[in-house]
Amino acid sequence: MIGTSDKAETDYQAVTYRRPMVLLMGSERHGLPAKAAHACDVLVRIPMQGRADSLNLAVATALIIYEIYNQSRKFDTIKP
């Protein structure tokens, strides 16, 4: 089980996402409830720069799901 937290030390791109997997995304305002966060095998964060401290939940979810997809896709050999 993988959860997200702005307080997590692990960058979301530093994790190898293995299946089967459950991804827990917390609310924009409160994040994951403590009980849910403690149930996770790893907590990841999306690094932010400047004064921004969070992303819209839909955007954050899309970033992480795309990273999961990106790690699992197969590259076909390009034929000339």
PDB file with one MODEL, atoms N, CA, C and O in Angstrom:
MODEL        1
ATOM      1  N   MET A   1       0.847  -1.163   0.000  1.00  0.00           N
ATOM      2  CA  MET A   1       0.000   0.000   0.000  1.00  0.00           C
ATOM      3  C   MET A   1       0.896   1.231   0.000  1.00  0.00           C
ATOM      4  O   MET A   1       1.824   1.331   0.803  1.00  0.00           O
ATOM      5  N   ILE A   2       0.621   2.152  -0.889  1.00  0.00           N
ATOM      6  CA  ILE A   2       1.394   3.381  -1.015  1.00  0.00           C
ATOM      7  C   ILE A   2       0.468   4.559  -0.752  1.00  0.00           C
ATOM      8  O   ILE A   2      -0.628   4.640  -1.306  1.00  0.00           O
ATOM      9  N   GLY A   3       0.920   5.461   0.090  1.00  0.00           N
ATOM     10  CA  GLY A   3       0.146   6.649   0.400  1.00  0.00           C
ATOM     11  C   GLY A   3       0.934   7.901   0.069  1.00  0.00           C
ATOM     12  O   GLY A   3       2.149   7.848  -0.121  1.00  0.00           O
ATOM     13  N   THR A   4       0.245   9.018   0.000  1.00  0.00           N
ATOM     14  CA  THR A   4       0.888  10.290  -0.272  1.00  0.00           C
ATOM     15  C   THR A   4       0.820  11.186   0.950  1.00  0.00           C
ATOM     16  O   THR A   4      -0.152  11.176   1.705  1.00  0.00           O
ATOM     17  N   SER A   5       1.879  11.960   1.123  1.00  0.00           N
ATOM     18  CA  SER A   5       1.920  12.898   2.244  1.00  0.00           C
ATOM     19  C   SER A   5       2.908  14.000   1.928  1.00  0.00           C
ATOM     20  O   SER A   5       4.000  13.734   1.426  1.00  0.00           O
ATOM     21  N   ASP A   6       2.538  15.226   2.216  1.00  0.00           N
ATOM     22  CA  ASP A   6       3.479  16.323   1.999  1.00  0.00           C
ATOM     23  C   ASP A   6       4.631  16.269   2.996  1.00  0.00           C
ATOM     24  O   ASP A   6       5.627  16.974   2.833  1.00  0.00           O
ATOM     25  N   LYS A   7       4.501  15.439   4.021  1.00  0.00           N
ATOM     26  CA  LYS A   7       5.553  15.292   5.027  1.00  0.00           C
ATOM     27  C   LYS A   7       6.449  14.069   4.773  1.00  0.00           C
ATOM     28  O   LYS A   7       7.408  13.836   5.510  1.00  0.00           O
ATOM     29  N   ALA A   8       6.136  13.299   3.741  1.00  0.00           N
ATOM     30  CA  ALA A   8       6.925  12.098   3.430  1.00  0.00           C
ATOM     31  C   ALA A   8       8.328  12.496   2.983  1.00  0.00           C
ATOM     32  O   ALA A   8       8.531  13.572   2.420  1.00  0.00           O
ATOM     33  N   GLU A   9       9.289  11.620   3.240  1.00  0.00           N
ATOM     34  CA  GLU A   9      10.672  11.875   2.838  1.00  0.00           C
ATOM     35  C   GLU A   9      10.981  11.326   1.454  1.00  0.00           C
ATOM     36  O   GLU A   9      11.948  11.756   0.825  1.00  0.00           O
ATOM     37  N   THR A  10      10.180  10.384   0.969  1.00  0.00           N
ATOM     38  CA  THR A  10      10.465   9.699  -0.291  1.00  0.00           C
ATOM     39  C   THR A  10       9.788  10.393  -1.471  1.00  0.00           C
ATOM     40  O   THR A  10       8.576  10.609  -1.466  1.00  0.00           O
ATOM     41  N   ASP A  11      10.574  10.735  -2.465  1.00  0.00           N
ATOM     42  CA  ASP A  11      10.057  11.337  -3.696  1.00  0.00           C
ATOM     43  C   ASP A  11       9.229  10.293  -4.448  1.00  0.00           C
ATOM     44  O   ASP A  11       9.602   9.121  -4.487  1.00  0.00           O
ATOM     45  N   TYR A  12       8.131  10.701  -5.033  1.00  0.00           N
ATOM     46  CA  TYR A  12       7.242   9.755  -5.717  1.00  0.00           C
ATOM     47  C   TYR A  12       7.909   9.066  -6.899  1.00  0.00           C
ATOM     48  O   TYR A  12       7.467   7.987  -7.294  1.00  0.00           O
ATOM     49  N   GLN A  13       8.952   9.646  -7.476  1.00  0.00           N
ATOM     50  CA  GLN A  13       9.652   9.020  -8.593  1.00  0.00           C
ATOM     51  C   GLN A  13      10.770   8.088  -8.133  1.00  0.00           C
ATOM     52  O   GLN A  13      11.369   7.394  -8.955  1.00  0.00           O
ATOM     53  N   ALA A  14      11.056   8.062  -6.841  1.00  0.00           N
ATOM     54  CA  ALA A  14      12.123   7.206  -6.312  1.00  0.00           C
ATOM     55  C   ALA A  14      11.617   5.825  -5.913  1.00  0.00           C
ATOM     56  O   ALA A  14      12.406   4.977  -5.496  1.00  0.00           O
ATOM     57  N   VAL A  15      10.330   5.590  -6.031  1.00  0.00           N
ATOM     58  CA  VAL A  15       9.711   4.331  -5.623  1.00  0.00           C
ATOM     59  C   VAL A  15       9.480   3.455  -6.843  1.00  0.00           C
ATOM     60  O   VAL A  15       9.108   3.954  -7.905  1.00  0.00           O
ATOM     61  N   THR A  16       9.698   2.156  -6.700  1.00  0.00           N
ATOM     62  CA  THR A  16       9.307   1.210  -7.736  1.00  0.00           C
ATOM     63  C   THR A  16       7.898   0.736  -7.387  1.00  0.00           C
ATOM     64  O   THR A  16       7.680   0.114  -6.347  1.00  0.00           O
ATOM     65  N   TYR A  17       6.958   1.032  -8.258  1.00  0.00           N
ATOM     66  CA  TYR A  17       5.554   0.691  -8.014  1.00  0.00           C
ATOM     67  C   TYR A  17       5.286  -0.717  -8.526  1.00  0.00           C
ATOM     68  O   TYR A  17       5.244  -0.949  -9.734  1.00  0.00           O
ATOM     69  N   ARG A  18       5.106  -1.652  -7.605  1.00  0.00           N
ATOM     70  CA  ARG A  18       4.856  -3.042  -7.964  1.00  0.00           C
ATOM     71  C   ARG A  18       3.370  -3.347  -7.797  1.00  0.00           C
ATOM     72  O   ARG A  18       2.686  -2.781  -6.945  1.00  0.00           O
ATOM     73  N   ARG A  19       2.905  -4.252  -8.633  1.00  0.00           N
ATOM     74  CA  ARG A  19       1.502  -4.659  -8.556  1.00  0.00           C
ATOM     75  C   ARG A  19       1.404  -6.030  -7.940  1.00  0.00           C
ATOM     76  O   ARG A  19       2.329  -6.824  -8.108  1.00  0.00           O
ATOM     77  N   PRO A  20       0.350  -6.352  -7.243  1.00  0.00           N
ATOM     78  CA  PRO A  20      -0.814  -5.505  -6.972  1.00  0.00           C
ATOM     79  C   PRO A  20      -0.458  -4.409  -5.977  1.00  0.00           C
ATOM     80  O   PRO A  20       0.456  -4.558  -5.167  1.00  0.00           O
ATOM     81  N   MET A  21      -1.186  -3.323  -6.052  1.00  0.00           N
ATOM     82  CA  MET A  21      -0.891  -2.155  -5.248  1.00  0.00           C
ATOM     83  C   MET A  21      -2.182  -1.397  -4.967  1.00  0.00           C
ATOM     84  O   MET A  21      -3.125  -1.407  -5.759  1.00  0.00           O
ATOM     85  N   VAL A  22      -2.188  -0.750  -3.828  1.00  0.00           N
ATOM     86  CA  VAL A  22      -3.264   0.174  -3.487  1.00  0.00           C
ATOM     87  C   VAL A  22      -2.619   1.533  -3.300  1.00  0.00           C
ATOM     88  O   VAL A  22      -1.630   1.651  -2.578  1.00  0.00           O
ATOM     89  N   LEU A  23      -3.160   2.560  -3.937  1.00  0.00           N
ATOM     90  CA  LEU A  23      -2.659   3.922  -3.812  1.00  0.00           C
ATOM     91  C   LEU A  23      -3.675   4.730  -3.026  1.00  0.00           C
ATOM     92  O   LEU A  23      -4.839   4.829  -3.414  1.00  0.00           O
ATOM     93  N   LEU A  24      -3.230   5.306  -1.918  1.00  0.00           N
ATOM     94  CA  LEU A  24      -4.104   6.133  -1.090  1.00  0.00           C
ATOM     95  C   LEU A  24      -3.733   7.599  -1.255  1.00  0.00           C
ATOM     96  O   LEU A  24      -2.583   7.986  -1.048  1.00  0.00           O
ATOM     97  N   MET A  25      -4.706   8.401  -1.627  1.00  0.00           N
ATOM     98  CA  MET A  25      -4.521   9.837  -1.783  1.00  0.00           C
ATOM     99  C   MET A  25      -5.389  10.528  -0.738  1.00  0.00           C
ATOM    100  O   MET A  25      -6.581  10.238  -0.631  1.00  0.00           O
ATOM    101  N   GLY A  26      -4.807  11.427   0.022  1.00  0.00           N
ATOM    102  CA  GLY A  26      -5.559  12.142   1.043  1.00  0.00           C
ATOM    103  C   GLY A  26      -6.271  13.351   0.472  1.00  0.00           C
ATOM    104  O   GLY A  26      -6.085  13.712  -0.690  1.00  0.00           O
ATOM    105  N   SER A  27      -7.076  13.960   1.297  1.00  0.00           N
ATOM    106  CA  SER A  27      -7.791  15.162   0.864  1.00  0.00           C
ATOM    107  C   SER A  27      -6.816  16.312   0.699  1.00  0.00           C
ATOM    108  O   SER A  27      -5.727  16.295   1.274  1.00  0.00           O
ATOM    109  N   GLU A  28      -7.201  17.311  -0.083  1.00  0.00           N
ATOM    110  CA  GLU A  28      -6.328  18.459  -0.325  1.00  0.00           C
ATOM    111  C   GLU A  28      -6.029  19.213   0.965  1.00  0.00           C
ATOM    112  O   GLU A  28      -4.904  19.671   1.166  1.00  0.00           O
ATOM    113  N   ARG A  29      -6.982  19.341   1.803  1.00  0.00           N
ATOM    114  CA  ARG A  29      -6.815  20.141   3.016  1.00  0.00           C
ATOM    115  C   ARG A  29      -6.133  19.380   4.147  1.00  0.00           C
ATOM    116  O   ARG A  29      -5.254  19.918   4.821  1.00  0.00           O
ATOM    117  N   HIS A  30      -6.543  18.112   4.358  1.00  0.00           N
ATOM    118  CA  HIS A  30      -6.084  17.377   5.541  1.00  0.00           C
ATOM    119  C   HIS A  30      -5.107  16.247   5.253  1.00  0.00           C
ATOM    120  O   HIS A  30      -4.505  15.709   6.181  1.00  0.00           O
ATOM    121  N   GLY A  31      -4.939  15.879   4.001  1.00  0.00           N
ATOM    122  CA  GLY A  31      -4.069  14.756   3.678  1.00  0.00           C
ATOM    123  C   GLY A  31      -4.687  13.438   4.109  1.00  0.00           C
ATOM    124  O   GLY A  31      -5.897  13.349   4.320  1.00  0.00           O
ATOM    125  N   LEU A  32      -3.855  12.421   4.237  1.00  0.00           N
ATOM    126  CA  LEU A  32      -4.339  11.108   4.674  1.00  0.00           C
ATOM    127  C   LEU A  32      -4.614  11.117   6.168  1.00  0.00           C
ATOM    128  O   LEU A  32      -3.856  11.716   6.931  1.00  0.00           O
ATOM    129  N   PRO A  33      -5.679  10.468   6.595  1.00  0.00           N
ATOM    130  CA  PRO A  33      -5.866  10.293   8.041  1.00  0.00           C
ATOM    131  C   PRO A  33      -4.694   9.484   8.605  1.00  0.00           C
ATOM    132  O   PRO A  33      -4.141   8.630   7.913  1.00  0.00           O
ATOM    133  N   ALA A  34      -4.323   9.745   9.836  1.00  0.00           N
ATOM    134  CA  ALA A  34      -3.166   9.082  10.464  1.00  0.00           C
ATOM    135  C   ALA A  34      -3.272   7.565  10.391  1.00  0.00           C
ATOM    136  O   ALA A  34      -2.277   6.891  10.124  1.00  0.00           O
ATOM    137  N   LYS A  35      -4.448   7.024  10.622  1.00  0.00           N
ATOM    138  CA  LYS A  35      -4.629   5.574  10.594  1.00  0.00           C
ATOM    139  C   LYS A  35      -4.318   5.003   9.203  1.00  0.00           C
ATOM    140  O   LYS A  35      -3.706   3.941   9.087  1.00  0.00           O
ATOM    141  N   ALA A  36      -4.735   5.700   8.169  1.00  0.00           N
ATOM    142  CA  ALA A  36      -4.465   5.264   6.800  1.00  0.00           C
ATOM    143  C   ALA A  36      -2.978   5.382   6.482  1.00  0.00           C
ATOM    144  O   ALA A  36      -2.406   4.493   5.852  1.00  0.00           O
ATOM    145  N   ALA A  37      -2.356   6.464   6.910  1.00  0.00           N
ATOM    146  CA  ALA A  37      -0.927   6.664   6.658  1.00  0.00           C
ATOM    147  C   ALA A  37      -0.102   5.573   7.330  1.00  0.00           C
ATOM    148  O   ALA A  37       0.853   5.071   6.739  1.00  0.00           O
ATOM    149  N   HIS A  38      -0.452   5.206   8.535  1.00  0.00           N
ATOM    150  CA  HIS A  38       0.285   4.162   9.260  1.00  0.00           C
ATOM    151  C   HIS A  38       0.103   2.788   8.616  1.00  0.00           C
ATOM    152  O   HIS A  38       0.953   1.913   8.785  1.00  0.00           O
ATOM    153  N   ALA A  39      -0.978   2.587   7.889  1.00  0.00           N
ATOM    154  CA  ALA A  39      -1.230   1.306   7.226  1.00  0.00           C
ATOM    155  C   ALA A  39      -0.403   1.144   5.950  1.00  0.00           C
ATOM    156  O   ALA A  39      -0.288   0.035   5.428  1.00  0.00           O
ATOM    157  N   CYS A  40       0.172   2.229   5.447  1.00  0.00           N
ATOM    158  CA  CYS A  40       0.922   2.189   4.189  1.00  0.00           C
ATOM    159  C   CYS A  40       2.307   1.592   4.385  1.00  0.00           C
ATOM    160  O   CYS A  40       2.928   1.748   5.436  1.00  0.00           O
ATOM    161  N   ASP A  41       2.774   0.905   3.351  1.00  0.00           N
ATOM    162  CA  ASP A  41       4.142   0.381   3.342  1.00  0.00           C
ATOM    163  C   ASP A  41       5.144   1.505   3.117  1.00  0.00           C
ATOM    164  O   ASP A  41       6.253   1.475   3.651  1.00  0.00           O
ATOM    165  N   VAL A  42       4.751   2.482   2.334  1.00  0.00           N
ATOM    166  CA  VAL A  42       5.606   3.635   2.047  1.00  0.00           C
ATOM    167  C   VAL A  42       4.727   4.853   1.808  1.00  0.00           C
ATOM    168  O   VAL A  42       3.632   4.751   1.255  1.00  0.00           O
ATOM    169  N   LEU A  43       5.227   6.009   2.238  1.00  0.00           N
ATOM    170  CA  LEU A  43       4.577   7.287   1.955  1.00  0.00           C
ATOM    171  C   LEU A  43       5.478   8.054   0.993  1.00  0.00           C
ATOM    172  O   LEU A  43       6.694   8.103   1.178  1.00  0.00           O
ATOM    173  N   VAL A  44       4.883   8.646  -0.024  1.00  0.00           N
ATOM    174  CA  VAL A  44       5.637   9.409  -1.017  1.00  0.00           C
ATOM    175  C   VAL A  44       5.128  10.840  -1.066  1.00  0.00           C
ATOM    176  O   VAL A  44       4.010  11.143  -0.650  1.00  0.00           O
ATOM    177  N   ARG A  45       5.986  11.708  -1.588  1.00  0.00           N
ATOM    178  CA  ARG A  45       5.600  13.104  -1.738  1.00  0.00           C
ATOM    179  C   ARG A  45       5.943  13.571  -3.146  1.00  0.00           C
ATOM    180  O   ARG A  45       6.819  13.016  -3.809  1.00  0.00           O
ATOM    181  N   ILE A  46       5.241  14.589  -3.580  1.00  0.00           N
ATOM    182  CA  ILE A  46       5.550  15.269  -4.832  1.00  0.00           C
ATOM    183  C   ILE A  46       6.297  16.536  -4.430  1.00  0.00           C
ATOM    184  O   ILE A  46       5.724  17.402  -3.769  1.00  0.00           O
ATOM    185  N   PRO A  47       7.581  16.660  -4.823  1.00  0.00           N
ATOM    186  CA  PRO A  47       8.349  17.815  -4.379  1.00  0.00           C
ATOM    187  C   PRO A  47       7.788  19.116  -4.951  1.00  0.00           C
ATOM    188  O   PRO A  47       7.358  19.176  -6.102  1.00  0.00           O
ATOM    189  N   MET A  48       7.805  20.133  -4.130  1.00  0.00           N
ATOM    190  CA  MET A  48       7.306  21.450  -4.525  1.00  0.00           C
ATOM    191  C   MET A  48       8.437  22.455  -4.368  1.00  0.00           C
ATOM    192  O   MET A  48       9.310  22.290  -3.517  1.00  0.00           O
ATOM    193  N   GLN A  49       8.418  23.491  -5.188  1.00  0.00           N
ATOM    194  CA  GLN A  49       9.415  24.553  -5.085  1.00  0.00           C
ATOM    195  C   GLN A  49       8.711  25.877  -4.867  1.00  0.00           C
ATOM    196  O   GLN A  49       7.528  26.034  -5.169  1.00  0.00           O
ATOM    197  N   GLY A  50       9.453  26.809  -4.346  1.00  0.00           N
ATOM    198  CA  GLY A  50       8.885  28.131  -4.123  1.00  0.00           C
ATOM    199  C   GLY A  50       7.911  28.121  -2.959  1.00  0.00           C
ATOM    200  O   GLY A  50       8.097  27.383  -1.991  1.00  0.00           O
ATOM    201  N   ARG A  51       6.880  28.933  -3.052  1.00  0.00           N
ATOM    202  CA  ARG A  51       5.931  29.074  -1.947  1.00  0.00           C
ATOM    203  C   ARG A  51       4.763  28.098  -2.038  1.00  0.00           C
ATOM    204  O   ARG A  51       3.988  27.974  -1.089  1.00  0.00           O
ATOM    205  N   ALA A  52       4.627  27.409  -3.155  1.00  0.00           N
ATOM    206  CA  ALA A  52       3.550  26.428  -3.288  1.00  0.00           C
ATOM    207  C   ALA A  52       3.799  25.272  -2.337  1.00  0.00           C
ATOM    208  O   ALA A  52       4.926  24.792  -2.216  1.00  0.00           O
ATOM    209  N   ASP A  53       2.749  24.824  -1.661  1.00  0.00           N
ATOM    210  CA  ASP A  53       2.934  23.709  -0.729  1.00  0.00           C
ATOM    211  C   ASP A  53       2.053  22.514  -1.050  1.00  0.00           C
ATOM    212  O   ASP A  53       2.128  21.492  -0.367  1.00  0.00           O
ATOM    213  N   SER A  54       1.218  22.626  -2.082  1.00  0.00           N
ATOM    214  CA  SER A  54       0.379  21.480  -2.423  1.00  0.00           C
ATOM    215  C   SER A  54      -0.165  21.635  -3.841  1.00  0.00           C
ATOM    216  O   SER A  54      -0.103  22.705  -4.447  1.00  0.00           O
ATOM    217  N   LEU A  55      -0.697  20.533  -4.337  1.00  0.00           N
ATOM    218  CA  LEU A  55      -1.355  20.510  -5.640  1.00  0.00           C
ATOM    219  C   LEU A  55      -2.813  20.126  -5.446  1.00  0.00           C
ATOM    220  O   LEU A  55      -3.182  19.540  -4.428  1.00  0.00           O
ATOM    221  N   ASN A  56      -3.623  20.455  -6.412  1.00  0.00           N
ATOM    222  CA  ASN A  56      -4.984  19.970  -6.453  1.00  0.00           C
ATOM    223  C   ASN A  56      -4.947  18.444  -6.420  1.00  0.00           C
ATOM    224  O   ASN A  56      -4.072  17.838  -7.037  1.00  0.00           O
ATOM    225  N   LEU A  57      -5.886  17.815  -5.710  1.00  0.00           N
ATOM    226  CA  LEU A  57      -5.880  16.360  -5.553  1.00  0.00           C
ATOM    227  C   LEU A  57      -5.919  15.635  -6.891  1.00  0.00           C
ATOM    228  O   LEU A  57      -5.231  14.629  -7.067  1.00  0.00           O
ATOM    229  N   ALA A  58      -6.706  16.123  -7.827  1.00  0.00           N
ATOM    230  CA  ALA A  58      -6.789  15.466  -9.137  1.00  0.00           C
ATOM    231  C   ALA A  58      -5.453  15.542  -9.872  1.00  0.00           C
ATOM    232  O   ALA A  58      -5.046  14.577 -10.519  1.00  0.00           O
ATOM    233  N   VAL A  59      -4.773  16.674  -9.777  1.00  0.00           N
ATOM    234  CA  VAL A  59      -3.476  16.839 -10.440  1.00  0.00           C
ATOM    235  C   VAL A  59      -2.440  15.930  -9.781  1.00  0.00           C
ATOM    236  O   VAL A  59      -1.682  15.255 -10.478  1.00  0.00           O
ATOM    237  N   ALA A  60      -2.396  15.904  -8.466  1.00  0.00           N
ATOM    238  CA  ALA A  60      -1.452  15.055  -7.742  1.00  0.00           C
ATOM    239  C   ALA A  60      -1.685  13.583  -8.079  1.00  0.00           C
ATOM    240  O   ALA A  60      -0.734  12.836  -8.306  1.00  0.00           O
ATOM    241  N   THR A  61      -2.940  13.174  -8.111  1.00  0.00           N
ATOM    242  CA  THR A  61      -3.269  11.782  -8.452  1.00  0.00           C
ATOM    243  C   THR A  61      -2.822  11.458  -9.865  1.00  0.00           C
ATOM    244  O   THR A  61      -2.266  10.387 -10.111  1.00  0.00           O
ATOM    245  N   ALA A  62      -3.059  12.373 -10.797  1.00  0.00           N
ATOM    246  CA  ALA A  62      -2.657  12.155 -12.185  1.00  0.00           C
ATOM    247  C   ALA A  62      -1.146  11.997 -12.305  1.00  0.00           C
ATOM    248  O   ALA A  62      -0.676  11.137 -13.049  1.00  0.00           O
ATOM    249  N   LEU A  63      -0.373  12.818 -11.580  1.00  0.00           N
ATOM    250  CA  LEU A  63       1.087  12.710 -11.632  1.00  0.00           C
ATOM    251  C   LEU A  63       1.563  11.337 -11.162  1.00  0.00           C
ATOM    252  O   LEU A  63       2.411  10.713 -11.799  1.00  0.00           O
ATOM    253  N   ILE A  64       1.021  10.884 -10.063  1.00  0.00           N
ATOM    254  CA  ILE A  64       1.474   9.605  -9.514  1.00  0.00           C
ATOM    255  C   ILE A  64       0.995   8.437 -10.381  1.00  0.00           C
ATOM    256  O   ILE A  64       1.749   7.493 -10.613  1.00  0.00           O
ATOM    257  N   ILE A  65      -0.228   8.493 -10.853  1.00  0.00           N
ATOM    258  CA  ILE A  65      -0.711   7.414 -11.729  1.00  0.00           C
ATOM    259  C   ILE A  65       0.106   7.372 -13.022  1.00  0.00           C
ATOM    260  O   ILE A  65       0.385   6.291 -13.541  1.00  0.00           O
ATOM    261  N   TYR A  66       0.488   8.533 -13.542  1.00  0.00           N
ATOM    262  CA  TYR A  66       1.312   8.529 -14.740  1.00  0.00           C
ATOM    263  C   TYR A  66       2.690   7.932 -14.452  1.00  0.00           C
ATOM    264  O   TYR A  66       3.240   7.220 -15.292  1.00  0.00           O
ATOM    265  N   GLU A  67       3.241   8.210 -13.297  1.00  0.00           N
ATOM    266  CA  GLU A  67       4.527   7.602 -12.933  1.00  0.00           C
ATOM    267  C   GLU A  67       4.392   6.084 -12.832  1.00  0.00           C
ATOM    268  O   GLU A  67       5.283   5.356 -13.269  1.00  0.00           O
ATOM    269  N   ILE A  68       3.301   5.607 -12.268  1.00  0.00           N
ATOM    270  CA  ILE A  68       3.056   4.161 -12.190  1.00  0.00           C
ATOM    271  C   ILE A  68       2.969   3.573 -13.599  1.00  0.00           C
ATOM    272  O   ILE A  68       3.575   2.542 -13.888  1.00  0.00           O
ATOM    273  N   TYR A  69       2.219   4.230 -14.457  1.00  0.00           N
ATOM    274  CA  TYR A  69       2.102   3.796 -15.852  1.00  0.00           C
ATOM    275  C   TYR A  69       3.462   3.815 -16.547  1.00  0.00           C
ATOM    276  O   TYR A  69       3.837   2.859 -17.225  1.00  0.00           O
ATOM    277  N   ASN A  70       4.186   4.903 -16.373  1.00  0.00           N
ATOM    278  CA  ASN A  70       5.471   5.076 -17.040  1.00  0.00           C
ATOM    279  C   ASN A  70       6.451   3.978 -16.651  1.00  0.00           C
ATOM    280  O   ASN A  70       7.219   3.508 -17.491  1.00  0.00           O
ATOM    281  N   GLN A  71       6.434   3.571 -15.405  1.00  0.00           N
ATOM    282  CA  GLN A  71       7.329   2.505 -14.959  1.00  0.00           C
ATOM    283  C   GLN A  71       6.938   1.139 -15.509  1.00  0.00           C
ATOM    284  O   GLN A  71       7.785   0.254 -15.628  1.00  0.00           O
ATOM    285  N   SER A  72       5.692   0.962 -15.836  1.00  0.00           N
ATOM    286  CA  SER A  72       5.234  -0.375 -16.242  1.00  0.00           C
ATOM    287  C   SER A  72       5.103  -0.575 -17.738  1.00  0.00           C
ATOM    288  O   SER A  72       4.923  -1.703 -18.196  1.00  0.00           O
ATOM    289  N   ARG A  73       5.190   0.503 -18.512  1.00  0.00           N
ATOM    290  CA  ARG A  73       4.967   0.330 -19.947  1.00  0.00           C
ATOM    291  C   ARG A  73       6.166  -0.323 -20.611  1.00  0.00           C
ATOM    292  O   ARG A  73       7.302  -0.202 -20.152  1.00  0.00           O
ATOM    293  N   LYS A  74       5.886  -1.007 -21.686  1.00  0.00           N
ATOM    294  CA  LYS A  74       6.927  -1.695 -22.451  1.00  0.00           C
ATOM    295  C   LYS A  74       7.252  -0.855 -23.668  1.00  0.00           C
ATOM    296  O   LYS A  74       6.358  -0.302 -24.309  1.00  0.00           O
ATOM    297  N   PHE A  75       8.533  -0.762 -23.983  1.00  0.00           N
ATOM    298  CA  PHE A  75       8.950  -0.013 -25.152  1.00  0.00           C
ATOM    299  C   PHE A  75       9.143  -0.974 -26.316  1.00  0.00           C
ATOM    300  O   PHE A  75       9.887  -1.950 -26.216  1.00  0.00           O
ATOM    301  N   ASP A  76       8.479  -0.692 -27.391  1.00  0.00           N
ATOM    302  CA  ASP A  76       8.657  -1.489 -28.611  1.00  0.00           C
ATOM    303  C   ASP A  76       9.910  -1.010 -29.336  1.00  0.00           C
ATOM    304  O   ASP A  76      10.259   0.169 -29.289  1.00  0.00           O
ATOM    305  N   THR A  77      10.566  -1.931 -29.995  1.00  0.00           N
ATOM    306  CA  THR A  77      11.730  -1.564 -30.785  1.00  0.00           C
ATOM    307  C   THR A  77      11.271  -0.776 -31.990  1.00  0.00           C
ATOM    308  O   THR A  77      10.344  -1.177 -32.694  1.00  0.00           O
ATOM    309  N   ILE A  78      11.924   0.345 -32.222  1.00  0.00           N
ATOM    310  CA  ILE A  78      11.587   1.175 -33.388  1.00  0.00           C
ATOM    311  C   ILE A  78      12.245   0.555 -34.615  1.00  0.00           C
ATOM    312  O   ILE A  78      13.451   0.309 -34.640  1.00  0.00           O
ATOM    313  N   LYS A  79      11.431   0.311 -35.618  1.00  0.00           N
ATOM    314  CA  LYS A  79      11.940  -0.287 -36.838  1.00  0.00           C
ATOM    315  C   LYS A  79      12.097   0.788 -37.895  1.00  0.00           C
ATOM    316  O   LYS A  79      11.210   1.623 -38.068  1.00  0.00           O
ATOM    317  N   PRO A  80      13.238   0.777 -38.616  1.00  0.00           N
ATOM    318  CA  PRO A  80      13.442   1.801 -39.654  1.00  0.00           C
ATOM    319  C   PRO A  80      12.498   1.625 -40.823  1.00  0.00           C
ATOM    320  O   PRO A  80      12.544   2.404 -41.776  1.00  0.00           O
TER     321      PRO A  80
ENDMDL
END
